[in-house]
Every structure is written in C-alpha cells, then in structure tokens.
Amino acid sequence: MLTSSKSFKTIALIMAAGRGQRVGGPIPKQYQSLHKQGPILAQTLSTFLRHPEVDAVRVIIREGDEKFYKECTHNFSSTKLLPPLTGGQERYDSVRLGLESLSSNTPRYVLIHDGARPFVTSGLITQVLRSLRDHKAVIPGVGVVDTLKRVTQNSVQNTVERKEIYCIQTPQGFDYETILNAYNSLKDFQNITDDASVLERLGMPVHMVQGEAANRKITIKEDMRGETMVVPNIRVGHGIDVHAIAPGEGVTILGIFIPCNFSLIGHSDADVGLHCITDALLGAIGDGDIGEHFNPNDERWKGADSTVFLKDALRRVRERGGKISHVDVTLLGEGPKVAPYRAQMKTKVAEILELDASQVSVKATTTERLGFIGREEGLAAFATATIIE
C-alpha cells in the first residue's frame, strides 16, 4: 500500500461505512459476494485501481469492520490503495473525515463514490475527470424514464414533468479544495443526500454529465439476485475505408499527422482511420454511413478535419441511448511506420470519443507487398466498434 503523505493529482474516496440493513445478511452488504464475482466492495475498488488517471484510492469503513475489509482486499496488490479510514456517525461525517485525511496528499481532484455501486465503468470515471478540467464539481446523472406522479395519502395529485428530472449517481468529482472548504463551511447537513448537495446549499454551481443506467447502487435484497441484473443490449459495427496515395509530405491518420513522402487523396483530410471508425459507429446503430451524412460532393467538407465526422457519430450514438464500450482499428499499408505514433493515436481517438485510452486499440500491418496496398497505391483501415445500450 501507499504511504499517506505522497502528493497525487486525483484520489478516489470510496464510501463503505454503511450497514446496508435493507439487504440483510450476516455481514454488511459491501462485503457480501455479488453474483459469485466476489465482494461488492472488491468489484468497486478494482475499477478505480485499474484506472490510469486515478492515482490513489482510500476506503472509508465503519468501526468494527476492519476484519471484513482485510478479507475483502487481501488479494489486491495495487500500490494505489491507501490505508482505510474509520468513518463517522453519518455519511457526511465520513466524507468530511475522508477529505481531511487527504490534506497531506494535496490532490487537485477528488472522486467520491459509493462502495455499494460496483457496476461503475472506467469510461464514466474518465468522463467525470475530463469535465473537472472546466468545472469545480461534476456529477453523473440519468434521465427519468418512468412517469412521475405526486401522491398524497394514495391519491394522485398531478403528473410531474420529468424532462428536467435526473437520477444522480456517483462517482461525483470535485476540485479538492472546493469540496473540502464546502464541507467545513456548511453547518446544517439536514436533507443533504449527496456531496453535490453541499455545494448547492452554498450556492455553488454543479455540472452534470451523462451517467449510465447500469451504474446502480445495491440497496435492497433483490439487488443481490442475478435475475435482477440488467442485461445490456450489445451492438457491434464494422467500418472499412480506403484512400489512394499521391505525392506529398505526410498523412493524417487517427487525428495524428505523420511526416512521410506521400499524402492521401480525399475530399476531406482523408483520415482513413477516423473514417472507418465513424462508419463502424454508424453501422452499430444502423444509421447509414459517413457518405450519407457528409456528402463527398458537398464543398462544406472539402479539406475538413475528420474529427467533425467522428464527433457527429458519437452524438448519434448517445441520442439513441448508446455508450461506446470499445473501438478497435487496424491500419493496412507498407508505410508510414505507425508504432512511434500509436500511443498518440490511442489518446487522440479516446479524447474525441470521450473514452479512456484503454478502450481504444490501434494495430497496423502490411499485406506482404501484395495487391494495391503492397504496390503502395493506397492505404486501408478496418474498425470494429462495440456499443452498449
């Protein structure tokens, strides 16, 4: 485990000091096994410990749960895990103690997450962290799909407009100094149900990003049963693109310019990599292809940055309630050498699609001098995109 005095940019506080009495069982719910995949808390921790932008993780536990925590984490070898901290009487007491315990670490950002919310994804963590670059407080939320009624003594009073109603989740991300000062400033914690409420009570702005329906909290006994699991609809799309080679000084592939002795012919910037990813995403949601939405005969797209096309595909995926899980790209050509630029390409694609770099794969190969690619007449790219609805 890490020492508690090292400085980090981002630290995650995992709240696990509750009892979870509605779930029942001989031990607190966060230490119970879920769907034979290990303790709930262990599943939650693994996602944060694997995330490349989370530098350290601290768990807030209840006094007397030390044995359960030790058993739950004994298989973790990650150096990111800070020693656990005993929480307070109420959740807000535990959060305040957790925040104060990080003062010697001087983090820039802190993520606060429910230990009993084990279905959090790396992509959602990344989304919150990226929004923290522009906002002091960021929370994920999902829109309400059921009709809402205001009811008094079992009598319906009226239907509530749900357009602006969201169910709020964790992880909630904050500028560390901002949330610490807010907790120390607020005197009345009545009706404070989440950490963003502390800032709201003080009149401070909070930004919301799109959450994930599957990111639910284990709350009642039925949540522990396998049949209550939401089985996602997984869709896979495939994209192919080819561009001819012409004399030039370089090519742009997957958003990265590579100097070489040729260029690619195309109406836009001829980014063969971004074009095939765009088609893969459109294919996954059954929404035509890149040429249907961006006509190559339209002068608006002459020399256009292909990032525009890919961002539009991302928008279309989200409008249909989809979330990109993974993108895999294979580049075919005798040149240029891709290896020196692979990391930049992964980062660029992840940035455009608001993913973690671990959700993007970039590979390259040749055709052993066979065909038009082998004769260096053109470059090709294949992409597969996986979307979860």
C-alpha positions as a Markdown table, in Angstrom:
| # | Residue | x | y | z |
|---|---|---|---|---|
| 1 | Met | 0.0 | 0.0 | 0.0 |
| 2 | Leu | 1.0 | 3.6 | -0.5 |
| 3 | Thr | 2.1 | 5.9 | 2.3 |
| 4 | Ser | -0.4 | 8.6 | 3.2 |
| 5 | Ser | 1.9 | 11.6 | 2.7 |
| 6 | Lys | 2.7 | 11.4 | -1.1 |
| 7 | Ser | 1.1 | 14.0 | -3.4 |
| 8 | Phe | -1.3 | 12.9 | -6.0 |
| 9 | Lys | -3.4 | 14.6 | -8.7 |
| 10 | Thr | -6.5 | 12.5 | -8.3 |
| 11 | Ile | -7.7 | 10.5 | -5.3 |
| 12 | Ala | -10.9 | 8.4 | -5.1 |
| 13 | Leu | -12.7 | 8.2 | -1.8 |
| 14 | Ile | -14.8 | 5.0 | -1.6 |
| 15 | Met | -17.6 | 5.3 | 1.0 |
| 16 | Ala | -18.1 | 1.9 | 2.7 |
| 17 | Ala | -19.1 | 2.8 | 6.3 |
| 18 | Gly | -22.7 | 2.0 | 6.0 |
| 19 | Arg | -24.6 | -1.1 | 7.3 |
| 20 | Gly | -26.9 | -1.8 | 4.4 |
| 21 | Gln | -29.6 | -3.3 | 6.6 |
| 22 | Arg | -32.2 | -3.4 | 3.8 |
| 23 | Val | -30.1 | -6.1 | 2.0 |
| 24 | Gly | -29.9 | -8.3 | 5.1 |
| 25 | Gly | -27.4 | -11.0 | 5.6 |
| 26 | Pro | -24.8 | -11.8 | 8.3 |
| 27 | Ile | -22.3 | -9.1 | 7.3 |
| 28 | Pro | -22.6 | -5.6 | 5.8 |
| 29 | Lys | -23.7 | -5.6 | 2.2 |
| 30 | Gln | -20.5 | -4.1 | 0.8 |
| 31 | Tyr | -18.6 | -7.2 | 1.9 |
| 32 | Gln | -21.1 | -9.7 | 0.6 |
| 33 | Ser | -20.4 | -11.6 | -2.6 |
| 34 | Leu | -22.4 | -10.4 | -5.7 |
| 35 | His | -23.3 | -12.9 | -8.4 |
| 36 | Lys | -20.4 | -15.2 | -7.4 |
| 37 | Gln | -17.9 | -12.5 | -8.6 |
| 38 | Gly | -16.5 | -11.6 | -5.1 |
| 39 | Pro | -17.4 | -8.9 | -2.6 |
| 40 | Ile | -19.3 | -5.8 | -3.8 |
| 41 | Leu | -16.6 | -3.5 | -2.4 |
| 42 | Ala | -13.8 | -5.5 | -4.2 |
| 43 | Gln | -15.6 | -5.2 | -7.5 |
| 44 | Thr | -16.0 | -1.4 | -7.0 |
| 45 | Leu | -12.3 | -1.0 | -5.9 |
| 46 | Ser | -10.9 | -2.9 | -8.9 |
| 47 | Thr | -12.4 | -0.4 | -11.4 |
| 48 | Phe | -10.8 | 2.6 | -9.7 |
| 49 | Leu | -7.5 | 0.9 | -9.0 |
| 50 | Arg | -7.2 | 0.0 | -12.7 |
| 51 | His | -8.0 | 3.5 | -14.0 |
| 52 | Pro | -4.8 | 5.2 | -15.3 |
| 53 | Glu | -5.9 | 8.7 | -14.1 |
| 54 | Val | -6.7 | 7.7 | -10.6 |
| 55 | Asp | -3.5 | 8.0 | -8.6 |
| 56 | Ala | -4.7 | 6.7 | -5.2 |
| 57 | Val | -7.8 | 5.2 | -3.6 |
| 58 | Arg | -8.9 | 5.4 | 0.1 |
| 59 | Val | -11.8 | 3.4 | 1.5 |
| 60 | Ile | -13.8 | 4.8 | 4.4 |
| 61 | Ile | -15.0 | 1.9 | 6.6 |
| 62 | Arg | -17.2 | 1.5 | 9.7 |
| 63 | Glu | -15.5 | 1.0 | 13.1 |
| 64 | Gly | -15.5 | -2.8 | 13.7 |
| 65 | Asp | -15.4 | -3.7 | 10.0 |
| 66 | Glu | -11.6 | -3.9 | 9.9 |
| 67 | Lys | -11.7 | -7.7 | 9.6 |
| 68 | Phe | -14.2 | -7.7 | 6.8 |
| 69 | Tyr | -12.2 | -5.0 | 4.9 |
| 70 | Lys | -9.0 | -7.0 | 5.3 |
| 71 | Glu | -10.6 | -10.2 | 3.9 |
| 72 | Cys | -12.2 | -8.2 | 1.1 |
| 73 | Thr | -8.9 | -6.6 | -0.1 |
| 74 | His | -6.3 | -9.3 | 0.8 |
| 75 | Asn | -5.9 | -10.2 | -2.9 |
| 76 | Phe | -5.2 | -6.6 | -4.0 |
| 77 | Ser | -1.5 | -5.9 | -4.8 |
| 78 | Ser | -2.1 | -2.4 | -6.2 |
| 79 | Thr | 0.3 | 0.3 | -4.8 |
| 80 | Lys | -2.5 | 2.8 | -5.3 |
| 81 | Leu | -4.5 | 1.6 | -2.2 |
| 82 | Leu | -4.1 | 3.9 | 0.8 |
| 83 | Pro | -4.8 | 2.6 | 4.3 |
| 84 | Pro | -8.5 | 2.6 | 5.1 |
| 85 | Leu | -10.0 | 5.3 | 7.4 |
| 86 | Thr | -12.7 | 4.8 | 10.0 |
| 87 | Gly | -15.8 | 6.9 | 9.2 |
| 88 | Gly | -18.2 | 8.9 | 11.4 |
| 89 | Gln | -21.7 | 8.6 | 12.6 |
| 90 | Glu | -23.4 | 9.8 | 9.4 |
| 91 | Arg | -22.3 | 9.7 | 5.8 |
| 92 | Tyr | -21.4 | 13.4 | 5.7 |
| 93 | Asp | -19.2 | 12.9 | 8.8 |
| 94 | Ser | -17.4 | 10.1 | 7.0 |
| 95 | Val | -16.9 | 12.2 | 3.8 |
| 96 | Arg | -15.6 | 15.1 | 5.8 |
| 97 | Leu | -13.1 | 12.9 | 7.7 |
| 98 | Gly | -12.0 | 11.3 | 4.4 |
| 99 | Leu | -11.4 | 14.7 | 2.8 |
| 100 | Glu | -9.5 | 16.0 | 5.8 |
| 101 | Ser | -7.3 | 12.8 | 5.7 |
| 102 | Leu | -6.1 | 13.7 | 2.2 |
| 103 | Ser | -4.7 | 17.1 | 3.3 |
| 104 | Ser | -1.1 | 15.8 | 3.3 |
| 105 | Asn | -1.6 | 14.4 | -0.2 |
| 106 | Thr | -2.7 | 17.8 | -1.7 |
| 107 | Pro | -4.7 | 16.3 | -4.5 |
| 108 | Arg | -6.1 | 18.5 | -7.3 |
| 109 | Tyr | -9.2 | 16.4 | -7.8 |
| 110 | Val | -11.2 | 14.0 | -5.6 |
| 111 | Leu | -13.8 | 11.5 | -6.7 |
| 112 | Ile | -16.4 | 10.4 | -4.1 |
| 113 | His | -18.1 | 7.1 | -4.9 |
| 114 | Asp | -20.5 | 4.7 | -3.2 |
| 115 | Gly | -18.8 | 1.4 | -2.2 |
| 116 | Ala | -22.0 | -0.4 | -3.0 |
| 117 | Arg | -22.1 | 0.8 | -6.6 |
| 118 | Pro | -19.9 | -1.9 | -8.2 |
| 119 | Phe | -21.0 | -1.5 | -11.8 |
| 120 | Val | -19.2 | 1.8 | -12.4 |
| 121 | Thr | -17.1 | 1.8 | -15.6 |
| 122 | Ser | -13.8 | 3.2 | -16.5 |
| 123 | Gly | -15.4 | 5.3 | -19.2 |
| 124 | Leu | -17.7 | 7.0 | -16.7 |
| 125 | Ile | -14.7 | 7.8 | -14.4 |
| 126 | Thr | -12.9 | 9.3 | -17.4 |
| 127 | Gln | -15.9 | 11.4 | -18.3 |
| 128 | Val | -16.2 | 12.9 | -14.9 |
| 129 | Leu | -12.5 | 13.6 | -14.7 |
| 130 | Arg | -12.4 | 15.3 | -18.1 |
| 131 | Ser | -15.3 | 17.6 | -17.1 |
| 132 | Leu | -13.4 | 18.6 | -14.0 |
| 133 | Arg | -11.0 | 20.4 | -16.2 |
| 134 | Asp | -13.7 | 23.0 | -16.8 |
| 135 | His | -15.8 | 22.7 | -13.7 |
| 136 | Lys | -15.3 | 22.6 | -9.9 |
| 137 | Ala | -18.0 | 20.0 | -9.3 |
| 138 | Val | -19.2 | 17.3 | -11.7 |
| 139 | Ile | -21.9 | 14.6 | -11.1 |
| 140 | Pro | -23.2 | 11.9 | -13.4 |
| 141 | Gly | -27.0 | 11.6 | -13.9 |
| 142 | Val | -29.5 | 9.6 | -16.0 |
| 143 | Gly | -32.9 | 10.9 | -17.1 |
| 144 | Val | -36.1 | 9.5 | -15.5 |
| 145 | Val | -37.9 | 7.2 | -17.9 |
| 146 | Asp | -41.0 | 6.3 | -15.8 |
| 147 | Thr | -44.0 | 8.6 | -15.4 |
| 148 | Leu | -43.8 | 10.6 | -12.2 |
| 149 | Lys | -46.9 | 11.3 | -10.0 |
| 150 | Arg | -47.2 | 13.5 | -7.0 |
| 151 | Val | -49.3 | 11.4 | -4.5 |
| 152 | Thr | -50.8 | 12.3 | -1.1 |
| 153 | Gln | -52.3 | 9.5 | 1.0 |
| 154 | Asn | -52.5 | 7.2 | -2.0 |
| 155 | Ser | -54.4 | 9.8 | -4.0 |
| 156 | Val | -52.7 | 11.1 | -7.2 |
| 157 | Gln | -52.4 | 14.9 | -7.1 |
| 158 | Asn | -50.8 | 15.6 | -10.5 |
| 159 | Thr | -48.2 | 14.3 | -13.0 |
| 160 | Val | -44.7 | 15.7 | -12.6 |
| 161 | Glu | -42.9 | 17.0 | -15.7 |
| 162 | Arg | -39.9 | 14.7 | -16.0 |
| 163 | Lys | -37.9 | 16.5 | -18.7 |
| 164 | Glu | -35.6 | 18.2 | -16.2 |
| 165 | Ile | -35.6 | 15.4 | -13.6 |
| 166 | Tyr | -32.4 | 13.2 | -13.3 |
| 167 | Cys | -31.3 | 10.4 | -11.1 |
| 168 | Ile | -27.9 | 11.3 | -9.7 |
| 169 | Gln | -25.1 | 8.7 | -9.3 |
| 170 | Thr | -21.5 | 8.5 | -8.2 |
| 171 | Pro | -18.6 | 9.0 | -8.7 |
| 172 | Gln | -19.0 | 12.7 | -8.1 |
| 173 | Gly | -15.9 | 14.6 | -8.9 |
| 174 | Phe | -14.7 | 17.8 | -7.2 |
| 175 | Asp | -11.9 | 20.3 | -7.1 |
| 176 | Tyr | -10.4 | 19.1 | -3.8 |
| 177 | Glu | -10.0 | 22.5 | -2.1 |
| 178 | Thr | -13.5 | 23.5 | -3.2 |
| 179 | Ile | -15.3 | 20.5 | -1.7 |
| 180 | Leu | -13.2 | 20.4 | 1.5 |
| 181 | Asn | -13.9 | 24.1 | 2.2 |
| 182 | Ala | -17.6 | 23.5 | 1.4 |
| 183 | Tyr | -17.8 | 20.7 | 4.0 |
| 184 | Asn | -16.1 | 22.8 | 6.5 |
| 185 | Ser | -18.3 | 25.8 | 5.8 |
| 186 | Leu | -21.7 | 24.1 | 5.9 |
| 187 | Lys | -23.2 | 24.0 | 9.4 |
| 188 | Asp | -26.6 | 22.3 | 8.7 |
| 189 | Phe | -26.4 | 18.9 | 7.0 |
| 190 | Gln | -30.1 | 18.2 | 7.2 |
| 191 | Asn | -31.5 | 16.9 | 3.9 |
| 192 | Ile | -28.0 | 16.5 | 2.4 |
| 193 | Thr | -28.3 | 13.3 | 0.4 |
| 194 | Asp | -25.2 | 13.6 | -1.7 |
| 195 | Asp | -21.9 | 15.5 | -1.9 |
| 196 | Ala | -23.1 | 17.9 | -4.6 |
| 197 | Ser | -25.9 | 19.0 | -2.3 |
| 198 | Val | -23.3 | 20.6 | 0.0 |
| 199 | Leu | -22.2 | 22.9 | -2.8 |
| 200 | Glu | -25.8 | 23.5 | -3.9 |
| 201 | Arg | -26.7 | 24.6 | -0.3 |
| 202 | Leu | -23.8 | 27.1 | -0.5 |
| 203 | Gly | -25.0 | 28.4 | -3.9 |
| 204 | Met | -22.1 | 26.9 | -5.9 |
| 205 | Pro | -22.5 | 25.6 | -9.4 |
| 206 | Val | -22.5 | 21.9 | -10.2 |
| 207 | His | -22.1 | 20.4 | -13.7 |
| 208 | Met | -23.9 | 17.2 | -14.8 |
| 209 | Val | -22.6 | 14.7 | -17.3 |
| 210 | Gln | -24.5 | 11.7 | -18.7 |
| 211 | Gly | -24.4 | 8.8 | -16.3 |
| 212 | Glu | -25.0 | 5.1 | -17.0 |
| 213 | Ala | -28.2 | 3.2 | -16.4 |
| 214 | Ala | -26.3 | 0.1 | -15.3 |
| 215 | Asn | -24.4 | 2.1 | -12.7 |
| 216 | Arg | -26.9 | 1.3 | -10.0 |
| 217 | Lys | -26.4 | 1.0 | -6.2 |
| 218 | Ile | -27.0 | -2.2 | -4.4 |
| 219 | Thr | -29.8 | -1.2 | -1.9 |
| 220 | Ile | -32.3 | -3.9 | -1.3 |
| 221 | Lys | -32.1 | -7.7 | -1.0 |
| 222 | Glu | -33.5 | -8.2 | -4.6 |
| 223 | Asp | -30.5 | -6.3 | -6.0 |
| 224 | Met | -28.3 | -9.2 | -4.9 |
| 225 | Arg | -30.0 | -11.7 | -7.1 |
| 226 | Gly | -28.7 | -12.5 | -10.6 |
| 227 | Glu | -32.1 | -12.3 | -12.2 |
| 228 | Thr | -32.4 | -8.6 | -11.3 |
| 229 | Met | -29.3 | -7.8 | -13.4 |
| 230 | Val | -30.0 | -5.6 | -16.4 |
| 231 | Val | -28.7 | -7.4 | -19.4 |
| 232 | Pro | -27.4 | -4.8 | -21.8 |
| 233 | Asn | -28.1 | -4.8 | -25.5 |
| 234 | Ile | -24.7 | -5.1 | -27.1 |
| 235 | Arg | -24.3 | -3.9 | -30.7 |
| 236 | Val | -21.2 | -4.2 | -32.9 |
| 237 | Gly | -20.4 | -2.2 | -36.1 |
| 238 | His | -17.7 | -2.7 | -38.7 |
| 239 | Gly | -16.1 | 0.0 | -40.8 |
| 240 | Ile | -13.8 | -0.1 | -43.8 |
| 241 | Asp | -12.1 | 2.8 | -45.6 |
| 242 | Val | -9.5 | 3.1 | -48.4 |
| 243 | His | -7.7 | 6.2 | -49.8 |
| 244 | Ala | -5.3 | 6.4 | -52.7 |
| 245 | Ile | -1.7 | 7.6 | -52.3 |
| 246 | Ala | -0.4 | 10.7 | -54.0 |
| 247 | Pro | 2.9 | 12.7 | -53.8 |
| 248 | Gly | 3.1 | 14.8 | -50.7 |
| 249 | Glu | 4.7 | 15.5 | -47.4 |
| 250 | Gly | 2.7 | 13.5 | -44.9 |
| 251 | Val | -0.6 | 11.9 | -43.9 |
| 252 | Thr | -3.1 | 12.4 | -41.1 |
| 253 | Ile | -4.1 | 9.1 | -39.5 |
| 254 | Leu | -6.4 | 8.8 | -36.5 |
| 255 | Gly | -6.0 | 12.5 | -36.0 |
| 256 | Ile | -2.2 | 12.5 | -35.9 |
| 257 | Phe | 0.0 | 13.9 | -38.6 |
| 258 | Ile | 2.8 | 11.7 | -39.7 |
| 259 | Pro | 5.6 | 13.2 | -42.0 |
| 260 | Cys | 6.4 | 10.9 | -45.0 |
| 261 | Asn | 6.9 | 11.2 | -48.7 |
| 262 | Phe | 3.3 | 10.9 | -49.8 |
| 263 | Ser | -0.2 | 12.1 | -48.9 |
| 264 | Leu | -3.7 | 10.6 | -49.2 |
| 265 | Ile | -6.3 | 11.7 | -51.7 |
| 266 | Gly | -9.7 | 12.5 | -50.3 |
| 267 | His | -12.4 | 15.2 | -50.3 |
| 268 | Ser | -11.8 | 15.9 | -46.6 |
| 269 | Asp | -8.5 | 15.4 | -44.8 |
| 270 | Ala | -8.5 | 11.7 | -46.0 |
| 271 | Asp | -8.0 | 10.4 | -42.5 |
| 272 | Val | -8.6 | 6.7 | -43.3 |
| 273 | Gly | -8.6 | 5.8 | -39.6 |
| 274 | Leu | -11.2 | 8.2 | -38.4 |
| 275 | His | -13.4 | 7.5 | -41.4 |
| 276 | Cys | -13.6 | 3.8 | -40.7 |
| 277 | Ile | -14.3 | 4.3 | -37.0 |
| 278 | Thr | -17.1 | 6.7 | -38.0 |
| 279 | Asp | -18.6 | 4.0 | -40.3 |
| 280 | Ala | -18.2 | 1.4 | -37.6 |
| 281 | Leu | -20.2 | 3.5 | -35.1 |
| 282 | Leu | -22.9 | 4.3 | -37.6 |
| 283 | Gly | -23.1 | 0.7 | -38.5 |
| 284 | Ala | -23.6 | -0.3 | -34.9 |
| 285 | Ile | -26.6 | 1.9 | -34.5 |
| 286 | Gly | -27.9 | 1.2 | -38.1 |
| 287 | Asp | -27.7 | 4.8 | -39.2 |
| 288 | Gly | -26.2 | 4.7 | -42.7 |
| 289 | Asp | -22.6 | 5.6 | -43.4 |
| 290 | Ile | -20.3 | 8.6 | -43.5 |
| 291 | Gly | -21.1 | 9.5 | -47.1 |
| 292 | Glu | -24.8 | 9.6 | -46.3 |
| 293 | His | -24.3 | 12.2 | -43.6 |
| 294 | Phe | -21.4 | 14.1 | -45.1 |
| 295 | Asn | -21.7 | 14.0 | -48.9 |
| 296 | Pro | -18.3 | 13.9 | -50.5 |
| 297 | Asn | -19.6 | 16.3 | -53.2 |
| 298 | Asp | -20.5 | 18.9 | -50.7 |
| 299 | Glu | -18.0 | 21.8 | -50.7 |
| 300 | Arg | -18.5 | 22.3 | -46.9 |
| 301 | Trp | -16.5 | 19.2 | -46.3 |
| 302 | Lys | -13.6 | 19.9 | -48.6 |
| 303 | Gly | -10.4 | 19.5 | -46.6 |
| 304 | Ala | -12.5 | 19.1 | -43.4 |
| 305 | Asp | -11.0 | 17.8 | -40.2 |
| 306 | Ser | -12.4 | 14.2 | -39.9 |
| 307 | Thr | -12.8 | 14.8 | -36.2 |
| 308 | Val | -16.1 | 16.5 | -37.2 |
| 309 | Phe | -17.4 | 13.3 | -38.7 |
| 310 | Leu | -16.5 | 11.2 | -35.7 |
| 311 | Lys | -18.0 | 13.6 | -33.2 |
| 312 | Asp | -21.2 | 13.6 | -35.1 |
| 313 | Ala | -21.3 | 9.8 | -35.0 |
| 314 | Leu | -20.7 | 10.0 | -31.2 |
| 315 | Arg | -23.6 | 12.3 | -30.9 |
| 316 | Arg | -25.9 | 9.9 | -32.9 |
| 317 | Val | -24.9 | 7.0 | -30.6 |
| 318 | Arg | -25.7 | 9.0 | -27.5 |
| 319 | Glu | -29.0 | 10.2 | -28.9 |
| 320 | Arg | -30.1 | 6.6 | -29.2 |
| 321 | Gly | -29.1 | 5.9 | -25.6 |
| 322 | Gly | -25.9 | 4.0 | -26.5 |
| 323 | Lys | -22.5 | 4.1 | -24.9 |
| 324 | Ile | -19.3 | 3.2 | -26.7 |
| 325 | Ser | -17.6 | 0.3 | -24.9 |
| 326 | His | -14.6 | -0.3 | -27.2 |
| 327 | Val | -13.1 | 0.7 | -30.6 |
| 328 | Asp | -10.6 | -1.5 | -32.4 |
| 329 | Val | -8.7 | -0.2 | -35.5 |
| 330 | Thr | -6.4 | -2.0 | -37.9 |
| 331 | Leu | -4.3 | 0.1 | -40.4 |
| 332 | Leu | -3.1 | -1.6 | -43.6 |
| 333 | Gly | -0.1 | -0.2 | -45.5 |
| 334 | Glu | 3.5 | -0.6 | -46.4 |
| 335 | Gly | 4.1 | 2.7 | -44.7 |
| 336 | Pro | 4.4 | 5.0 | -42.8 |
| 337 | Lys | 5.6 | 3.4 | -39.6 |
| 338 | Val | 2.7 | 3.6 | -37.1 |
| 339 | Ala | 4.4 | 2.2 | -34.0 |
| 340 | Pro | 6.1 | 5.6 | -33.0 |
| 341 | Tyr | 2.7 | 7.3 | -33.1 |
| 342 | Arg | 0.4 | 4.5 | -31.7 |
| 343 | Ala | 0.1 | 6.0 | -28.2 |
| 344 | Gln | -0.7 | 9.4 | -29.6 |
| 345 | Met | -3.3 | 7.9 | -31.8 |
| 346 | Lys | -5.0 | 6.0 | -29.0 |
| 347 | Thr | -5.0 | 9.1 | -26.9 |
| 348 | Lys | -6.5 | 11.2 | -29.7 |
| 349 | Val | -9.3 | 8.8 | -30.5 |
| 350 | Ala | -10.1 | 8.4 | -26.8 |
| 351 | Glu | -10.2 | 12.2 | -26.5 |
| 352 | Ile | -12.6 | 12.6 | -29.4 |
| 353 | Leu | -14.9 | 9.8 | -28.2 |
| 354 | Glu | -14.6 | 10.8 | -24.5 |
| 355 | Leu | -13.3 | 7.3 | -23.6 |
| 356 | Asp | -10.4 | 6.0 | -21.6 |
| 357 | Ala | -7.4 | 5.1 | -23.7 |
| 358 | Ser | -7.7 | 1.5 | -22.6 |
| 359 | Gln | -11.0 | 1.4 | -24.6 |
| 360 | Val | -9.2 | 2.1 | -27.8 |
| 361 | Ser | -7.0 | -0.4 | -29.7 |
| 362 | Val | -4.8 | 0.6 | -32.7 |
| 363 | Lys | -2.9 | -2.0 | -34.7 |
| 364 | Ala | -1.0 | -1.9 | -38.0 |
| 365 | Thr | 0.1 | -4.4 | -40.5 |
| 366 | Thr | 1.2 | -4.8 | -44.2 |
| 367 | Thr | -0.1 | -7.0 | -47.0 |
| 368 | Glu | 3.4 | -8.5 | -47.6 |
| 369 | Arg | 3.7 | -6.5 | -50.8 |
| 370 | Leu | 0.5 | -8.0 | -52.2 |
| 371 | Gly | -2.2 | -6.1 | -54.0 |
| 372 | Phe | -2.7 | -2.3 | -54.4 |
| 373 | Ile | -1.6 | -1.8 | -50.8 |
| 374 | Gly | 1.6 | -3.8 | -51.4 |
| 375 | Arg | 2.2 | -1.7 | -54.5 |
| 376 | Glu | 1.9 | 1.4 | -52.3 |
| 377 | Glu | -1.0 | 2.7 | -54.3 |
| 378 | Gly | -3.2 | 3.3 | -51.2 |
| 379 | Leu | -3.9 | 2.8 | -47.5 |
| 380 | Ala | -6.8 | 0.9 | -45.9 |
| 381 | Ala | -8.2 | 0.7 | -42.4 |
| 382 | Phe | -10.7 | -1.6 | -40.7 |
| 383 | Ala | -12.5 | -0.7 | -37.5 |
| 384 | Thr | -14.9 | -2.5 | -35.1 |
| 385 | Ala | -17.0 | -0.6 | -32.6 |
| 386 | Thr | -18.8 | -2.1 | -29.6 |
| 387 | Ile | -21.8 | -0.2 | -28.2 |
| 388 | Ile | -23.8 | -0.9 | -25.1 |
| 389 | Glu | -27.4 | 0.2 | -24.9 |
